[in-house]
Structure formats: structure tokens, C-alpha cells
Amino acid sequence: MPSLYTRFVSGALFPLHERLKHHNSVALRQQMERSQWLKPAELGALQLQRLNALLSEVGQHVPYYRELFAREGIAAGSFKSLSELQRLPFLTKAVIRANTEGIKSERAQGLARFNTGGSSGEPLIFFIGKQRVSHDVAAKWRATRWWDVDIGDPEMVVWGSPIELGAQDRIKAIRDKLLRTELLPAFEMSEAKLDSFVAAIRRKRPRMLFGYPSALSHIAKHARAKGQRMDDLGIKVAFVTSERLYDEQRALISEVFGCPVANGYGGRDAGFIAHQCPSGGMHLTAEDVIVELIDKDGRLVAPGEAGEIVVTHLATSDFPFIRYRTGDVAVMDTASCPCGRGLPMLKEIQGRSTDFVITLDGTVMHGLALIYILRDLPGLASFKVVQHSRERCEVLLVPEPAFDSSAPARIVAGFKKRLGEGVQVDVNLVDAIAPEKSGKFRYIISHAV
């Protein structure tokens, strides 16, 4: 039974917050809580209807797609089946970088600028409108409620945060206090920091945890090593995302915190793609996203086979993500979930892995602390960071024509600020970055001990 304050936040305060931001996430969440029980054929019909509406809109008001449809002879908004989506070319990070202005809708207002590329190693700048934000908030909110927790329940978030906070961050801090959400910065994992994290979690006694699986498992391992119980706090669930969740991480987090672990998959670029329900199913947000799995030649894989995830987000008419190649690999689940929801499922997600690095003084730091320095640099096609030891770090960059020649010096300064002034940082420009022997890409590799 949710507390009186939780009911106030979920039913009044947060809806007011969303209305003030011109989001319609409350109504969308209510719709999603009904549509999740639709049968697969009904969901497919809903997807087709929304796909045609999206293509009709972008075909009229997005220059890139208006020209594409005219060139390919595609009558936007007239598809008879979802399979016709394969007539459209893939959208890649390189295509977006080359056509950023052309992908913006002529009708878009108040677009927010974002960047990503942490786990993919390919920096990307893109834009999101209020429609897309509303849908992502609604999808995450629905998945949260699957676990008998809600907005307003005490929450501890272990996440990356900037070193310096601006005015907007301070406003966000006030909002988080009202919503009973508290942030623990995941970039630094020194002994003292880990002690303070354990103490903060015990003090707050959150109903839910949220964070990187690597960070939560690191805190859990520390608490166990210190003999500190964490399974007596009443934590209902630990939500993890942004990295691949390994079995040993799930087991450790669940054992130490005394709660189930709910995996989530998505990204700022591709959207809120899938989330695990209490019955174990990794359900796609099928009302908002169409997911295709393709092989190396761009062809759809057979059911049960691994393929690269390609996403069409149906709420992105302001800056469309249509057949967007994520670079992640997954397997579709052909079974039905015991929960009874008609939402399709992913069986296995094989992508996404970001490592920790170790500073000169031995502090364990999340790899995203270094990635954030790189991912917003203009003219950078891809990158890789190899920490050979605490004393030496190598940065491989694949530059594009617009690459700023002064960037390497800024990278060195930024890395030294985080790793230690005594660290040698070698920045090397290369033509290409090869994958690992396994064929997978890793963009933060640390050999430091």
C-alpha cells in the first residue's frame, strides 16, 4: 500500500510538474496501462497506425525525409503492413551527423539538444521534442509501477553527475527532494565514497534503487566486505540500465539488498525500449517503438537468432529516429510471458558494456566520467580509451574533417583532472578502431589494478 505522500506525489505533484513542462505523460501512461494487455495482432495494428501517422508527418515537414521519399517514390503514410518499413534505409549516427539540420522538423519548437555515444564510442548530437519526452516518461513510469512502487516512493539513484552543478541542476535538486529521489554520483568509487554511499542508503531506507548495474554491484560488494547488512531496509526493487547486466551482478545486487533486480534497456537517442516485469519478461515498449533485428548485411534475422537492434521510435516527428541502428545486439523472445501482457519481449541483450577505471590514487571511477569528456567533441567519428596502468592512459580518436586540432590538449587536461595530474595521457589520431577478437566493441578498457 503506497504511503499518503506517495499518493500525493504520484496523483497530484508529479502530474502538475508534467503539465507545467507541457508534457502529456499522465494520459499516455494511462493509455499504456490499458494497451499493454492488447493481443499481438492488436498491438501490430496500433503500431502500423502510428507508423503511418509518423511517416506522413515527416514526409511533409522534415527536409531529409521529404527528399528521401520523393527520391525513392515512397507515398508517406500509405503502408499496408509493418514489413513495408524495410523499404526505408537505415538511419545511422554518421547519417545524423551529416544531416542534423535536415532531420529537424520545420514545425518543431523548443527542441532540447542532447548527446550520446558513451557505450557505442561514436559521439552523436541530436534533438528531442516534448512529444518524445512525454512518451519516454510515460513508458518508464508504467514499468516502475509493475513492481509495486511509484513516483514519490523514496528512491536512491546511483548515476553519473557533473562535477560542477549549474542553476538548472539546483532546480532539479529541489524537485528531486520533493519527489524523494536522492542522487549518489557514480563516477567516483573510493573507499570513503563507498562508505558514504552505504551510509546514505541505510539512512534513506529507499523503496527502490536505480543505477548502473556495475555501480550498484560495486556498492553491494563493498557493503558485504564490510559486513554491513543492506537487506533489512525494505527495498522493493533495484532498477538497472545503461549497461549490460551480467548474471553475477544480478545475483550480488539481489542478495545484498534483499530485492529483485529489474533490467531496463534503452538510450537517450533510441528511447525507452524495453523493461523487465516481475515475471521475468523483458517487454518492449511496443506502443512507441518498432524493433527489428538485422544481420551484418542488413537483413532481418530469423526468430531466436541474434541481430543488431534497429529502432523506429513512433513519437519522434520533431527529430525522427526511423530504422535507427543502435549498434547493440539482442535476441527476440518467441515465448509468452506469464504476466499476460501482450508486449513482445527481448530474450537476451548482448550489447552495452562500460568499464570502471582507476585513478592514480586508487579511486575507482566509472568509465563514463572519461567518456563525457569525449562524446560532445565536434568532428569526432569514434573513440576508444585504454587504461594501460594507473600511470598511463591511451586515447584513440578517429577524426572527421571538422575535428578541432586543439581538442587533444583539452582531452589531456580533462583526463588529468579526473585521473590525476601525474597520469600520462597519450592522444593518438587513427584511421579506424578495430573490434575485439570476439567481434564486440569495447570503448573503455582498463588494465589498471
Salt bridges, closest charged atoms under 4 A:
GLU18 OE2 - HIS17 ND1 2.97
GLU18 OE1 - HIS23 ND1 3.29
GLU33 OE2 - ARG29 NE 3.44
GLU33 OE2 - ARG145 NE 2.70
GLU57 OE2 - ARG107 NH1 3.64
GLU84 OE1 - ARG87 NH1 3.25
GLU101 OE2 - LYS104 NZ 3.17
GLU106 OE2 - ARG66 NH2 2.74
ASP136 OD2 - ARG132 NE 2.53
ASP136 OD1 - HIS313 NE2 3.29
ASP148 OD2 - LYS236 NZ 3.43
ASP150 OD2 - ARG145 NH1 2.85
ASP153 OD1 - ARG207 NE 3.74
GLU164 OE2 - LYS417 NZ 3.30
ASP176 OD2 - LYS172 NZ 2.98
ASP176 OD1 - ARG175 NH2 2.98
GLU182 OE2 - ARG203 NH2 2.75
GLU182 OE1 - LYS204 NZ 3.89
GLU191 OE2 - LYS226 NZ 3.07
ASP195 OD1 - HIS222 NE2 2.71
ASP231 OD1 - ARG229 NE 2.81
ASP232 OD1 - ARG202 NH1 3.02
GLU243 OE2 - HIS366 NE2 2.71
GLU255 OE1 - ARG224 NH1 3.52
GLU287 OE2 - ARG142 NH1 2.66
ASP288 OD1 - ARG50 NH1 2.74
ASP288 OD1 - HIS135 ND1 2.79
GLU292 OE1 - ARG323 NH2 2.86
ASP295 OD2 - ARG299 NE 3.49
ASP297 OD2 - LYS296 NZ 3.57
ASP297 OD2 - ARG299 NH2 3.20
GLU308 OE1 - ARG325 NH2 2.62
ASP355 OD2 - ARG442 NH2 2.41
ASP376 OD1 - ARG113 NH2 2.99
GLU394 OE1 - HIS388 NE2 2.79
GLU400 OE2 - ARG97 NH2 3.31
ASP404 OD2 - ARG410 NH1 3.46
ASP426 OD2 - ARG392 NE 2.98
GLU436 OE2 - LYS384 NZ 2.74
